[in-house]
Amino acid sequence: MKINIYQVDAFTDQPFRGNPAAVCILPDQDEKFTDSWMASVAREMNLSETAFLRQVEDGFNLRWFTPTVEVDLCGHATLASAHILYTLDLIPPGSTIRFHTKSGLLTAKKQADEIELDFPATPPGPIGADPRLADALGVAPLELGKSQYDYLVCVGSEAEVRNARPDFVKLGKLGVRGVMLTSQGETGEFDFISRFFAPGAGIDEDPVTGSAHCCLGPSWSAILCKAEMLAYQASARGGAVRVRVGQERVYLGGKAVLVMAGELLA
């Protein structure tokens, strides 16, 4: 059986920028498509995330795999999945897509040239000084926090974020999914910038991390007293995320580009 698979660059309007994700649409039911099979496909694709979609009565079941683990929440692969469903005309442009996931019901809706995702907010709680973070990142933190999934490290300048050279071995021993490094934007184009490191999940640096903005959004909203912000993830590929903070929800807006389509033969 041939299964279609697509590669999409998410949170960008340019090919080979943003965060690449694979999207695989599975048949309704087939015993072949086990957890082990999906994990093997994700290892084969070797992208930060591979998304697997299966249509159900009121939407789609959606799961996300890195090359090493299944994760509970992923923004860029959800954006990539929505982009494929709209691009293939499987969903009318004005319709809301319902995704059933390990993080509950998530939705996506196309608005002009962007897709907006409705995700749960995961605001950070304060933590005490942790010398492991400063040592592993090589920075001087101004504030530290921890969300449901990740550590949050805030520093005083864009330069510290952009120039950080983390020790990925040390970061991988922290026992969390990842570490967000962030500062306020300084050029006026972006409200805040960030980078995201997740060696514990098999990804040294993720290019653009939607789910991290479920934490970054509420945090910077409180600091800047703004409900709507434009963020930039300053990885080598880079990408922009439009963030709107609501009541216990975060709305993430972004563009996406289809760069590859193929068939799985195994």
GIQUI-V220829 format. One line per field, one symbol per residue. ss: DSSP state (@ for helix, = for strand, . for the rest). psi: psi as a letter, one per 40 degrees, with the letter a starting at -180 (. if undefined). burial: b if it has 24 or more other C-alpha atoms within 12 Angstrom, else e. Layout:
ss: ???
psi: ???
burial: ???
This chain:
ss: ..========........========........@@@@@@@@@@@...========..=======....==...@@@@@@@@@@@@@........======..========..=======....==....@@@@@@@.....====...=====...@@@@@@....@@@@......=======.......=======@@@.====......@@@@@@@@@@@@...======.....=======...======.=========..
psi: hhhiiihhhifiehieaahhiihhhiidhhedgidddddddddddfidihhhhhhadfbhhhihhiedihidhhdddddddddddddefehideihhhhhiefahiiihhhbeihhihihhgiiiiiihgeddddddfigidiiihaddiihhhieidddddehgihddddeeefidahhhiiiieeedidiiiihhfddeehdhhdhhdddeddddddddddefhdhihihhfaddiiihhhhhaheihhhhiiihheihahhe.
burial: eeeebbbbbbbbbeebbbbbbbbbbbeeeeeebeeeebbebbeebebbbbbbbbeeeebbbbbbbbbbbbbbbbbbbbbbbbbbbbeeeebeeeebbbbbbebeebbbbbeeebbbbbbbbbbbeeeeeeebbbebbebbbebbbbbbbbbbbbbebbebbbebebbbebbbebebbbbbbbbbbeeeebbbbbbbbbbbbbbbbbbbbbbbbbbbbbbbbeeeeeebbbbbbbbebbbbbbbbbeeebbbbbbbbbbbeeeebee
